[in-house]
Amino acid sequence: MDINEKYLANVKSDLNKWINEQKVKPSFFNKMTHSVQNKINSYIPQKVHDGITKVIKSMVQSVLFGSQHTTSTPLPIETSFIHKEALVKSKIESYRNTGAVEGGITGAGGFLMSVADFPVLIAIKIKLLFEIANIYGFDVKNYKERVFILYIFQLAFSSQQGRNKTFEIIQNWGDINQDLPINEQDFDWKTFQQEYRDYIDLAKLAQLIPIIGSAVGAIANYKLIQKLGTTAMMCYRLRILKN
């Protein structure tokens, strides 16, 4: 077995473990946490939910449409899988470190700068996903590939209940993308923003606390970007190695 075959065998083993993790049923704690979050959300006026949805939708769409013009073209199809993965891991490390620095700076700057960190962090994450897609050979100028990126984002930052549902879409993408709506306007933005907000609230809330905000911001961003990068790798591995 040469180095490429050995690497591919390890990748398939890791992928199978990850697939099983995505299919795990929500634990009692997961259900309780999700229930509490839903209860809290029910007390928030619908106008507020609509406003948050609109803001995150506009923010993500602006990044999506802007990033496609600044991202390099997909790598040639003949590029070896092991070489692609080395490039992906390098990109994740680079964006992870950038996010940590940015989180540390905004966390040290107090409440207003920490609030400003949210859109910046989303921009960093979406740009990373564009880079990863291109390295694996997928053209993000294709609308369906941009929707796939949104599902990766949602899979990474969802409750276990949400993860189960989103993973089904990822796993059956070959069939599902044939029935996609004709444009991004029909994407379920409310679920997207609510799952994302609920997921990062606990991780990012402490960033607003004086003194410890800088360290918390750096660590939170570091871990969130690492999680997103790992999720993206697994999703593209699944598409490429499925057959």
C-alpha positions as CSV (number, residue, x, y, z in Angstrom):
1,M,0.0,0.0,0.0
2,D,1.6,3.3,-1.1
3,I,1.3,6.6,0.8
4,N,-1.8,7.8,-1.2
5,E,-3.7,4.5,-0.6
6,K,-2.8,4.6,3.1
7,Y,-3.9,8.2,3.4
8,L,-7.2,7.4,1.6
9,A,-7.8,4.4,3.9
10,N,-7.4,6.6,7.0
11,V,-9.6,9.3,5.5
12,K,-12.4,6.8,4.9
13,S,-12.1,5.5,8.4
14,D,-12.3,9.0,9.9
15,L,-15.2,9.8,7.6
16,N,-17.2,6.7,8.7
17,K,-16.7,7.7,12.4
18,W,-17.9,11.3,11.6
19,I,-21.0,10.0,9.7
20,N,-22.0,7.9,12.7
21,E,-21.6,11.0,15.0
22,Q,-23.9,13.0,12.8
23,K,-26.6,10.3,13.1
24,V,-26.5,10.1,16.9
25,K,-30.0,10.8,18.3
26,P,-30.2,13.8,20.6
27,S,-29.4,13.1,24.2
28,F,-31.6,14.1,27.1
29,F,-29.3,17.0,27.7
30,N,-29.4,18.0,24.0
31,K,-33.2,17.9,24.1
32,M,-33.4,19.9,27.3
33,T,-31.0,22.6,26.1
34,H,-32.9,22.8,22.8
35,S,-36.2,23.0,24.6
36,V,-35.0,25.9,26.9
37,Q,-33.7,27.8,23.8
38,N,-37.0,27.3,22.1
39,K,-38.8,28.5,25.2
40,I,-36.6,31.6,25.3
41,N,-37.1,32.3,21.6
42,S,-40.9,32.0,22.1
43,Y,-40.8,35.0,24.4
44,I,-39.0,37.1,21.8
45,P,-41.5,39.1,19.7
46,Q,-41.8,37.9,16.1
47,K,-40.8,41.3,14.8
48,V,-37.5,40.9,16.6
49,H,-37.0,37.4,15.1
50,D,-37.8,38.8,11.7
51,G,-35.4,41.7,12.2
52,I,-32.5,39.3,13.2
53,T,-33.3,37.0,10.3
54,K,-33.2,39.9,7.9
55,V,-29.9,41.2,9.2
56,I,-28.2,37.8,9.1
57,K,-29.7,37.0,5.7
58,S,-28.4,40.3,4.3
59,M,-25.0,39.8,5.9
60,V,-24.5,36.2,4.7
61,Q,-25.8,37.0,1.2
62,S,-23.5,39.9,0.8
63,V,-20.6,37.8,1.8
64,L,-21.7,35.0,-0.5
65,F,-22.1,37.2,-3.5
66,G,-19.0,39.1,-2.8
67,S,-16.7,36.2,-2.1
68,Q,-17.4,34.4,-5.4
69,H,-15.6,37.3,-7.1
70,T,-12.5,37.1,-5.0
71,T,-12.0,33.4,-4.7
72,S,-9.6,31.5,-6.9
73,T,-10.7,29.1,-9.5
74,P,-11.1,25.4,-8.6
75,L,-8.0,23.2,-8.7
76,P,-7.5,21.0,-11.7
77,I,-9.4,17.7,-11.5
78,E,-6.1,15.7,-11.8
79,T,-4.7,17.3,-8.5
80,S,-4.2,14.4,-6.1
81,F,-6.6,14.1,-3.2
82,I,-3.7,14.1,-0.6
83,H,-2.4,17.4,-2.1
84,K,-5.9,18.9,-1.9
85,E,-6.3,18.0,1.7
86,A,-2.9,19.4,2.6
87,L,-4.0,22.7,1.1
88,V,-7.3,22.6,2.9
89,K,-5.7,22.0,6.3
90,S,-3.3,24.9,5.6
91,K,-6.3,27.2,4.8
92,I,-8.1,26.1,8.0
93,E,-5.0,26.9,10.1
94,S,-4.6,30.3,8.4
95,Y,-8.3,31.4,8.8
96,R,-8.4,29.9,12.4
97,N,-5.4,32.0,13.4
98,T,-6.9,35.1,11.7
99,G,-10.2,34.6,13.5
100,A,-8.4,34.1,16.9
101,V,-6.5,37.4,16.5
102,E,-9.6,39.3,15.4
103,G,-11.6,37.8,18.3
104,G,-8.9,38.8,20.8
105,I,-8.8,42.3,19.6
106,T,-12.6,42.9,19.6
107,G,-12.9,41.1,22.9
108,A,-10.4,43.5,24.5
109,G,-12.3,46.5,23.0
110,G,-15.5,46.0,25.1
111,F,-19.1,45.5,24.3
112,L,-19.5,47.5,21.0
113,M,-16.4,45.9,19.4
114,S,-17.4,42.5,20.6
115,V,-20.8,43.0,18.9
116,A,-19.0,44.0,15.8
117,D,-17.1,40.7,15.8
118,F,-20.2,38.7,14.8
119,P,-20.4,40.0,11.2
120,V,-16.6,39.9,10.8
121,L,-16.6,36.3,12.0
122,I,-19.3,35.2,9.6
123,A,-17.3,36.8,6.7
124,I,-14.2,34.9,7.7
125,K,-16.1,31.6,7.9
126,I,-17.9,32.0,4.6
127,K,-14.7,33.0,2.8
128,L,-13.0,29.9,4.3
129,L,-15.8,27.7,2.9
130,F,-15.4,29.2,-0.5
131,E,-11.6,28.5,-0.4
132,I,-12.2,24.9,0.7
133,A,-14.8,24.3,-2.0
134,N,-12.5,25.5,-4.7
135,I,-9.6,23.3,-3.5
136,Y,-11.8,20.2,-3.7
137,G,-12.7,21.2,-7.2
138,F,-16.2,22.6,-6.8
139,D,-17.0,25.9,-8.6
140,V,-18.7,28.4,-6.2
141,K,-19.9,30.4,-9.1
142,N,-22.5,27.7,-9.4
143,Y,-25.6,28.7,-7.3
144,K,-26.1,25.1,-6.0
145,E,-22.5,25.0,-4.7
146,R,-23.2,28.2,-2.7
147,V,-26.3,26.6,-1.2
148,F,-24.3,23.5,-0.3
149,I,-21.9,25.9,1.5
150,L,-24.9,27.2,3.5
151,Y,-25.8,23.7,4.6
152,I,-22.2,23.0,5.7
153,F,-22.4,26.2,7.8
154,Q,-25.8,25.1,9.2
155,L,-24.5,21.5,9.9
156,A,-21.5,22.9,11.8
157,F,-23.5,25.3,14.0
158,S,-26.7,23.5,14.9
159,S,-28.2,21.6,17.8
160,Q,-28.1,17.8,17.5
161,Q,-31.7,17.9,16.3
162,G,-30.8,20.3,13.6
163,R,-27.7,18.4,12.7
164,N,-29.6,15.2,12.1
165,K,-31.9,17.0,9.6
166,T,-29.2,18.9,7.9
167,F,-26.9,15.8,7.6
168,E,-29.7,14.0,5.7
169,I,-29.5,16.8,3.1
170,I,-25.7,16.7,2.9
171,Q,-25.7,12.9,2.6
172,N,-28.3,12.9,-0.2
173,W,-27.1,16.0,-1.9
174,G,-26.8,14.3,-5.3
175,D,-30.6,13.8,-5.4
176,I,-31.7,16.9,-3.4
177,N,-29.9,19.5,-5.5
178,Q,-32.0,18.5,-8.4
179,D,-35.1,19.9,-6.6
180,L,-33.5,23.1,-5.2
181,P,-35.4,26.4,-5.5
182,I,-34.2,28.6,-8.3
183,N,-32.6,31.1,-6.1
184,E,-31.3,31.8,-2.6
185,Q,-34.3,33.8,-1.6
186,D,-36.2,30.6,-0.9
187,F,-33.6,29.3,1.6
188,D,-34.9,28.8,5.1
189,W,-33.1,31.8,6.6
190,K,-35.1,31.8,9.9
191,T,-33.9,28.3,10.8
192,F,-30.4,29.1,9.6
193,Q,-30.0,32.2,11.8
194,Q,-31.8,30.8,14.8
195,E,-29.7,27.6,14.9
196,Y,-26.5,29.6,14.4
197,R,-27.4,32.2,17.0
198,D,-28.3,29.5,19.6
199,Y,-25.2,27.6,18.9
200,I,-22.7,30.4,19.4
201,D,-24.5,32.3,22.1
202,L,-22.9,30.5,25.0
203,A,-19.5,30.5,23.3
204,K,-19.5,34.2,22.5
205,L,-21.5,35.7,25.3
206,A,-18.5,35.7,27.7
207,Q,-16.6,37.8,25.1
208,L,-18.6,40.8,26.3
209,I,-17.3,40.5,29.8
210,P,-14.6,43.0,30.7
211,I,-11.0,41.7,31.4
212,I,-11.6,38.1,30.2
213,G,-13.3,39.2,26.9
214,S,-10.0,39.2,24.9
215,A,-9.0,35.6,25.8
216,V,-12.6,34.3,25.4
217,G,-12.9,36.0,22.0
218,A,-9.7,34.5,20.7
219,I,-10.4,31.0,22.0
220,A,-14.1,31.0,20.8
221,N,-13.2,32.1,17.3
222,Y,-10.3,29.6,17.1
223,K,-12.6,26.7,18.0
224,L,-15.6,27.8,15.9
225,I,-13.5,28.2,12.8
226,Q,-11.7,24.9,13.4
227,K,-15.1,23.2,13.8
228,L,-16.4,24.7,10.6
229,G,-13.2,23.7,8.7
230,T,-13.4,20.1,9.9
231,T,-17.1,19.9,9.1
232,A,-16.4,21.2,5.5
233,M,-13.6,18.7,5.0
234,M,-15.9,15.8,6.0
235,C,-18.8,17.1,3.8
236,Y,-16.6,17.3,0.7
237,R,-15.0,14.0,1.5
238,L,-18.5,12.5,1.7
239,R,-19.4,13.9,-1.8
240,I,-16.1,12.8,-3.4
241,L,-15.7,9.4,-1.8
242,K,-19.3,8.4,-1.6
243,N,-19.0,6.1,-4.5
